[in-house]
Amino acid sequence: MGYKLNLNKSKMYALMSAVNNNLPLVHKCDFSHHHSCYWMSYQHPVTGDYIRVTVTPVLGDTIICFRNESEGTDYLIEHFSIQYLMKHGMLREVSA
């Protein structure tokens, strides 16, 4: 058995909110994904900078990265365990 991220816009926003409470309202965020990588982008509510958040599974871990596209820098990187994601319905088992 393997695992696959199971995110939609609201689950992605909840994951982002777990590490950063300075977010705009969810309807002001753009959500997209390709295979197992997910993106959410928004304009920072205070600075106006364009922010892109990426969630990627890596070797049994899941990494969330906040990137300031206006400055070209990553400013917040966190890891989430499989257990956390399963508990919150953000991961599902798939057959190999």
DSSP file (Angstrom, degrees, kcal/mol; ACC not computed):
  #  RESIDUE AA STRUCTURE BP1 BP2  ACC     N-H-->O    O-->H-N    N-H-->O    O-->H-N    TCO  KAPPA ALPHA  PHI   PSI    X-CA   Y-CA   Z-CA
    1    1 A M              0   0    0      0, 0.0     2,-0.2     0, 0.0    94,-0.2   0.000 360.0 360.0 360.0 143.5    0.0    0.0    0.0
    2    2 A G  E     -A   94   0A   0     92,-3.2    92,-2.6     2,-0.0     2,-0.3  -0.683 360.0-120.0-123.2-178.6    1.0    3.6   -0.7
    3    3 A Y  E     -A   93   0A   0     90,-0.3     2,-0.4    -2,-0.2    90,-0.2  -0.936  17.8-168.6-127.5 150.0   -0.3    7.0    0.1
    4    4 A K  E     -A   92   0A   0     88,-2.6    88,-2.5    -2,-0.3     2,-0.1  -0.999  31.5-106.9-137.0 139.1   -1.5    9.9   -2.0
    5    5 A L  E     -A   91   0A   0     -2,-0.4    86,-0.3    86,-0.2     2,-0.3  -0.382  26.3-164.2 -62.0 141.9   -2.3   13.4   -1.0
    6    6 A N        +     0   0    0     84,-2.8     2,-0.3    -2,-0.1    85,-0.1  -0.644  29.1 152.9-129.5  71.6   -6.1   14.1   -1.0
    7    7 A L        +     0   0    0     -2,-0.3     2,-0.2     4,-0.1    83,-0.1  -0.796  19.7 174.7-109.5 145.6   -6.3   17.9   -0.9
    8    8 A N     >  -     0   0    0     -2,-0.3     4,-2.6    30,-0.0     5,-0.2  -0.704  55.1 -81.2-126.2-174.2   -8.9   20.3   -2.2
    9    9 A K  H  > S+     0   0    0     -2,-0.2     4,-2.2     1,-0.2     5,-0.1   0.904 128.7  45.2 -60.6 -43.5   -9.0   24.1   -1.7
   10   10 A S  H  > S+     0   0    0      2,-0.2     4,-2.0     1,-0.2    -1,-0.2   0.884 114.6  47.6 -70.9 -37.2  -10.4   24.0    1.9
   11   11 A K  H  > S+     0   0    0      2,-0.2     4,-2.1     1,-0.2    -2,-0.2   0.893 112.2  50.4 -68.8 -38.6   -8.1   21.2    3.0
   12   12 A M  H  X S+     0   0    0     -4,-2.6     4,-2.5     2,-0.2    -2,-0.2   0.915 110.5  49.8 -63.0 -43.0   -5.1   23.0    1.5
   13   13 A Y  H  X S+     0   0    0     -4,-2.2     4,-2.6    -5,-0.2    -2,-0.2   0.897 109.5  51.5 -63.0 -40.4   -6.2   26.2    3.3
   14   14 A A  H  X S+     0   0    0     -4,-2.0     4,-1.2     2,-0.2    -1,-0.2   0.892 110.0  49.4 -63.4 -39.9   -6.5   24.3    6.6
   15   15 A L  H  < S+     0   0    0     -4,-2.1     4,-0.5     2,-0.2     3,-0.3   0.917 112.0  47.9 -65.1 -43.8   -3.0   22.9    6.2
   16   16 A M  H >X S+     0   0    0     -4,-2.5     4,-1.7     1,-0.2     3,-1.3   0.902 108.9  54.5 -62.0 -41.3   -1.6   26.4    5.5
   17   17 A S  H 3< S+     0   0    0     -4,-2.6    -1,-0.2     1,-0.3    -2,-0.2   0.750  95.3  68.3 -66.2 -24.4   -3.5   27.8    8.5
   18   18 A A  T 3< S+     0   0    0     -4,-1.2    -1,-0.3    -3,-0.3    -2,-0.2   0.750 116.8  23.1 -66.5 -22.8   -1.8   25.2   10.7
   19   19 A V  T <4 S+     0   0    0     -3,-1.3     2,-0.4    -4,-0.5    -2,-0.2   0.547 129.5  36.8-118.9 -12.7    1.6   26.9   10.2
   20   20 A N     <  -     0   0    0     -4,-1.7    -1,-0.3    -5,-0.1     3,-0.1  -0.936  47.9-177.9-147.0 117.8    0.6   30.5    9.2
   21   21 A N        +     0   0    0     -2,-0.4     2,-0.7     1,-0.2    -4,-0.1   0.340  69.0  87.1 -97.9   7.7   -2.2   32.5   10.6
   22   22 A N        +     0   0    0     22,-0.0    -1,-0.2    23,-0.0    24,-0.2  -0.519  63.8 130.3-103.3  63.3   -1.6   35.6    8.5
   23   23 A L        -     0   0    0     -2,-0.7     3,-0.1    21,-0.1    21,-0.1  -0.821  56.3-118.9-117.0 153.3   -3.7   34.4    5.5
   24   24 A P        -     0   0    0      0, 0.0    -1,-0.1     0, 0.0     5,-0.1  -0.267  56.0 -67.9 -75.2 175.0   -6.4   36.1    3.4
   25   25 A L    >   -     0   0    0      1,-0.1     3,-2.1     3,-0.1     4,-0.1  -0.345  50.1-113.1 -62.2 148.6   -9.9   34.6    3.2
   26   26 A V  G >  S+     0   0    0      1,-0.3     3,-1.8     2,-0.2    -1,-0.1   0.816 114.0  62.0 -57.9 -34.5  -10.0   31.3    1.4
   27   27 A H  G 3  S+     0   0    0      1,-0.3    -1,-0.3     3,-0.0    -2,-0.1   0.642  97.4  59.8 -70.0 -11.0  -12.0   32.7   -1.5
   28   28 A K  G <  S+     0   0    0     -3,-2.1    15,-0.4     2,-0.1     2,-0.3   0.352  91.9  88.7 -94.0   5.4   -9.1   35.1   -2.3
   29   29 A C  S <  S-     0   0    0     -3,-1.8     2,-0.5    -4,-0.1    13,-0.2  -0.804  70.3-138.9-104.8 145.0   -6.7   32.2   -2.9
   30   30 A D  E     -B   41   0B   0     11,-2.8    11,-2.4    -2,-0.3     2,-0.4  -0.893  21.3-162.5-101.9 131.2   -6.1   30.4   -6.2
   31   31 A F  E     +B   40   0B   0     -2,-0.5     2,-0.3     9,-0.2     9,-0.2  -0.918  18.9 150.8-118.1 137.3   -5.7   26.6   -5.9
   32   32 A S  E     -B   39   0B   0      7,-2.3     7,-3.2    -2,-0.4     2,-0.3  -0.974  15.1-171.0-154.0 166.3   -4.3   24.1   -8.4
   33   33 A H  E     -B   38   0B   0     -2,-0.3     2,-0.3     5,-0.2     5,-0.2  -0.989  12.2-161.4-156.5 159.6   -2.5   20.8   -8.5
   34   34 A H  E >   -B   37   0B   0      3,-2.4     3,-2.2    -2,-0.3     2,-0.3  -0.931  69.1 -45.8-146.2 119.9   -0.7   18.4  -10.8
   35   35 A H  T 3  S-     0   0    0     -2,-0.3     0, 0.0     1,-0.3     0, 0.0  -0.402 126.4 -17.0  53.6-113.6   -0.2   14.7   -9.9
   36   36 A S  T 3  S+     0   0    0     -2,-0.3     2,-0.4    -3,-0.1    -1,-0.3   0.285 117.8  91.5-106.6  11.4    0.9   14.8   -6.2
   37   37 A C  E <   -B   34   0B   0     -3,-2.2    -3,-2.4    19,-0.1     2,-0.4  -0.904  55.5-166.1-109.4 135.3    2.0   18.4   -6.0
   38   38 A Y  E     -BC  33  55B   0     17,-2.2    17,-2.5    -2,-0.4     2,-0.3  -0.923   2.2-167.0-122.7 144.0   -0.5   21.1   -4.8
   39   39 A W  E     -BC  32  54B   0     -7,-3.2    -7,-2.3    -2,-0.4     2,-0.4  -0.962   9.7-178.1-129.9 146.9   -0.2   24.9   -5.0
   40   40 A M  E     -BC  31  53B   0     13,-2.1    13,-3.5    -2,-0.3     2,-0.4  -0.982  12.4-172.0-138.3 132.0   -2.2   27.8   -3.5
   41   41 A S  E     +BC  30  52B   0    -11,-2.4   -11,-2.8    -2,-0.4     2,-0.3  -0.936  12.0 153.9-126.9 151.4   -1.3   31.4   -4.3
   42   42 A Y  E     - C   0  51B   0      9,-2.3     9,-3.3    -2,-0.4     2,-0.5  -0.973  44.5 -98.6-161.4 167.2   -2.5   34.6   -2.9
   43   43 A Q  E     - C   0  50B   0    -15,-0.4     7,-0.2    -2,-0.3     6,-0.1  -0.873  48.6-108.7 -96.9 128.2   -1.6   38.3   -2.3
   44   44 A H     >  -     0   0    0      5,-3.5     4,-1.4    -2,-0.5   -21,-0.1  -0.317  23.2-135.9 -58.3 130.6   -0.3   38.9    1.2
   45   45 A P  T  4 S+     0   0    0      0, 0.0    -1,-0.1     0, 0.0   -22,-0.1   0.738  96.7  28.3 -65.0 -22.9   -3.0   40.9    3.1
   46   46 A V  T  4 S+     0   0    0    -24,-0.2    -2,-0.1     3,-0.1    -3,-0.0   0.860 130.5  29.6-102.5 -51.5   -0.5   43.4    4.6
   47   47 A T  T  4 S-     0   0    0      2,-0.1     3,-0.1     1,-0.0    -3,-0.0   0.717  90.1-132.0 -86.5 -21.3    2.5   43.7    2.2
   48   48 A G     <  +     0   0    0     -4,-1.4    -1,-0.0     1,-0.3     2,-0.0   0.478  54.5 148.6  81.4   1.0    0.7   43.0   -1.0
   49   49 A D        -     0   0    0     -6,-0.1    -5,-3.5     1,-0.1     2,-0.6  -0.344  54.6-111.6 -68.2 150.5    3.4   40.5   -2.1
   50   50 A Y  E     -C   43   0B   0     -7,-0.2    19,-2.0    -3,-0.1    20,-1.0  -0.757  37.9-166.0 -85.0 121.9    2.5   37.6   -4.2
   51   51 A I  E     -CD  42  68B   0     -9,-3.3    -9,-2.3    -2,-0.6     2,-0.4  -0.915  10.3-167.0-115.2 134.6    2.8   34.3   -2.2
   52   52 A R  E     -CD  41  67B   0     15,-2.5    15,-2.5    -2,-0.4     2,-0.5  -0.988   5.5-161.7-120.4 128.6    2.8   30.8   -3.5
   53   53 A V  E     -CD  40  66B   0    -13,-3.5   -13,-2.1    -2,-0.4     2,-0.4  -0.937   7.3-166.6-111.5 128.5    2.4   27.8   -1.2
   54   54 A T  E     -CD  39  65B   0     11,-2.4    11,-2.5    -2,-0.5     2,-0.5  -0.942   8.2-165.0-118.2 135.3    3.5   24.4   -2.3
   55   55 A V  E     +CD  38  64B   0    -17,-2.5   -17,-2.2    -2,-0.4     9,-0.2  -0.985  18.5 169.1-119.5 122.6    2.7   21.1   -0.7
   56   56 A T  E     - D   0  63B   0      7,-2.4     7,-2.9    -2,-0.5     2,-0.4  -0.997  31.5-129.7-136.4 131.6    4.8   18.1   -1.9
   57   57 A P  E     + D   0  62B   0      0, 0.0     2,-0.4     0, 0.0     5,-0.3  -0.665  29.5 179.7 -79.4 135.4    5.1   14.5   -0.5
   58   58 A V  E >   - D   0  61B   0      3,-3.4     3,-1.5    -2,-0.4    -2,-0.0  -0.923  59.1 -35.5-141.4 112.5    8.7   13.5    0.0
   59   59 A L  T 3  S-     0   0    0     -2,-0.4     3,-0.1     1,-0.3    -1,-0.0   0.870 124.6 -37.1  45.2  58.8    9.8   10.1    1.3
   60   60 A G  T 3  S+     0   0    0      1,-0.3    22,-0.6   -57,-0.1     2,-0.3   0.532 127.9  87.9  77.2   5.8    7.1    9.5    3.9
   61   61 A D  E <   -DE  58  81B   0     -3,-1.5    -3,-3.4    20,-0.1     2,-0.4  -0.860  67.4-139.0-127.6 162.0    6.9   13.1    4.8
   62   62 A T  E     -DE  57  80B   0     18,-1.7    18,-2.7    -2,-0.3     2,-0.5  -0.995  15.3-156.1-127.3 129.7    5.0   16.1    3.4
   63   63 A I  E     -DE  56  79B   0     -7,-2.9    -7,-2.4    -2,-0.4     2,-0.5  -0.878   5.0-164.7-109.1 132.4    6.6   19.5    3.0
   64   64 A I  E     -DE  55  78B   0     14,-2.6    14,-2.4    -2,-0.5     2,-0.4  -0.969  11.9-171.7-113.0 131.2    4.7   22.8    2.9
   65   65 A C  E     -DE  54  77B   0    -11,-2.5   -11,-2.4    -2,-0.5     2,-0.5  -0.982  14.3-155.5-129.8 124.8    6.7   25.7    1.6
   66   66 A F  E     -DE  53  76B   0     10,-3.1     9,-2.4    -2,-0.4    10,-1.2  -0.875  19.0-171.4 -96.4 125.1    5.7   29.4    1.6
   67   67 A R  E     -DE  52  74B   0    -15,-2.5   -15,-2.5    -2,-0.5     2,-1.1  -0.973  22.9-141.7-124.1 128.5    7.5   31.3   -1.1
   68   68 A N  E >>> -DE  51  73B   0      5,-3.2     4,-2.3    -2,-0.5     5,-1.5  -0.767  17.4-172.6 -84.8 100.9    7.4   35.1   -1.6
   69   69 A E  T 345S+     0   0    0    -19,-2.0    -1,-0.2    -2,-1.1   -18,-0.2   0.774  81.0  62.0 -68.4 -26.2    7.4   35.3   -5.4
   70   70 A S  T 345S+     0   0    0    -20,-1.0    -1,-0.2     1,-0.2   -19,-0.1   0.862 119.6  25.5 -66.4 -35.4    7.8   39.1   -5.3
   71   71 A E  T <45S-     0   0    0     -3,-0.5    -2,-0.2   -21,-0.2    -1,-0.2   0.597 103.5-125.1-102.7 -16.3   11.2   38.7   -3.6
   72   72 A G  T  <5 +     0   0    0     -4,-2.3     2,-0.4     1,-0.3    -3,-0.2   0.817  67.6 123.2  75.4  31.4   12.1   35.2   -4.9
   73   73 A T  E   < -E   68   0B   0     -5,-1.5    -5,-3.2     0, 0.0     2,-0.4  -0.957  61.0-131.5-129.9 145.6   12.6   33.7   -1.4
   74   74 A D  E     +E   67   0B   0     -2,-0.4    -7,-0.2    -7,-0.3     3,-0.1  -0.784  28.3 172.0 -85.2 133.1   11.2   30.8    0.6
   75   75 A Y  E     +     0   0B   0     -9,-2.4     2,-0.3    -2,-0.4    -8,-0.1   0.522  60.6  32.3-124.1  -7.2   10.3   32.1    4.1
   76   76 A L  E     +E   66   0B   0    -10,-1.2   -10,-3.1     2,-0.0     2,-0.4  -0.884  56.4 172.5-153.4 119.7    8.5   29.2    5.8
   77   77 A I  E     +E   65   0B   0     -2,-0.3     2,-0.3   -12,-0.2   -12,-0.2  -0.994  10.3 171.2-129.5 125.8    9.0   25.5    5.4
   78   78 A E  E     -E   64   0B   0    -14,-2.4   -14,-2.6    -2,-0.4     2,-0.4  -0.916  22.8-136.2-132.3 158.2    7.3   22.9    7.6
   79   79 A H  E     -E   63   0B   0     -2,-0.3     2,-0.4   -16,-0.2   -16,-0.2  -0.910  12.1-162.1-114.7 142.4    7.0   19.1    7.6
   80   80 A F  E     -E   62   0B   0    -18,-2.7   -18,-1.7    -2,-0.4     2,-0.1  -0.981  17.4-129.8-123.0 137.0    3.8   17.2    8.3
   81   81 A S  E  >  -E   61   0B   0     -2,-0.4     4,-2.0   -20,-0.2     5,-0.2  -0.388  22.4-114.7 -80.5 160.7    3.7   13.5    9.2
   82   82 A I  H  > S+     0   0    0    -22,-0.6     4,-2.8     1,-0.2     5,-0.2   0.887 117.4  57.0 -58.5 -40.2    1.6   10.8    7.5
   83   83 A Q  H  > S+     0   0    0      1,-0.2     4,-2.4     2,-0.2    -1,-0.2   0.902 105.8  48.7 -61.4 -42.6   -0.3   10.4   10.8
   84   84 A Y  H  > S+     0   0    0      2,-0.2     4,-1.5     1,-0.2    -1,-0.2   0.939 113.9  46.1 -62.0 -47.3   -1.3   14.1   10.9
   85   85 A L  H  <>S+     0   0    0     -4,-2.0     5,-3.1     1,-0.2     6,-0.7   0.891 113.3  48.8 -65.5 -40.7   -2.5   14.1    7.3
   86   86 A M  H ><5S+     0   0    0     -4,-2.8     3,-1.5     4,-0.2    -1,-0.2   0.920 108.7  54.0 -63.7 -43.7   -4.4   10.8    7.7
   87   87 A K  H 3<5S+     0   0    0     -4,-2.4    -1,-0.2     1,-0.3    -2,-0.2   0.834 113.0  43.3 -59.7 -33.9   -6.1   12.1   10.9
   88   88 A H  T 3<5S-     0   0    0     -4,-1.5    -1,-0.3    -5,-0.2    -2,-0.2   0.233 115.8-110.9 -99.9  12.2   -7.3   15.2    9.0
   89   89 A G  T < 5S+     0   0    0     -3,-1.5    -3,-0.2    -4,-0.1    -2,-0.1   0.769  84.4 119.7  69.0  26.4   -8.4   13.4    5.9
   90   90 A M      < +     0   0    0     -5,-3.1   -84,-2.8    -6,-0.2     2,-0.3   0.362  67.0  49.4-103.9   3.8   -5.7   14.9    3.7
   91   91 A L  E     -A    5   0A   0     -6,-0.7     2,-0.3   -86,-0.3   -86,-0.2  -0.994  63.2-169.5-141.9 143.7   -4.1   11.6    2.8
   92   92 A R  E     -A    4   0A   0    -88,-2.5   -88,-2.6    -2,-0.3     2,-0.3  -0.977  25.8-111.6-136.4 153.2   -5.5    8.3    1.4
   93   93 A E  E     -A    3   0A   0     -2,-0.3     2,-0.3   -90,-0.2   -90,-0.3  -0.580  33.1-174.1 -80.6 141.8   -4.2    4.8    0.9
   94   94 A V  E     -A    2   0A   0    -92,-2.6   -92,-3.2    -2,-0.3     2,-0.2  -0.970  28.7-107.6-132.7 150.0   -3.7    3.6   -2.7
   95   95 A S              0   0    0     -2,-0.3   -92,-0.0   -94,-0.2     0, 0.0  -0.524 360.0 360.0 -76.8 146.0   -2.8    0.2   -4.0
   96   96 A A              0   0    0     -2,-0.2    -1,-0.1   -94,-0.0     0, 0.0   0.462 360.0 360.0 -70.9 360.0    0.7    0.0   -5.4
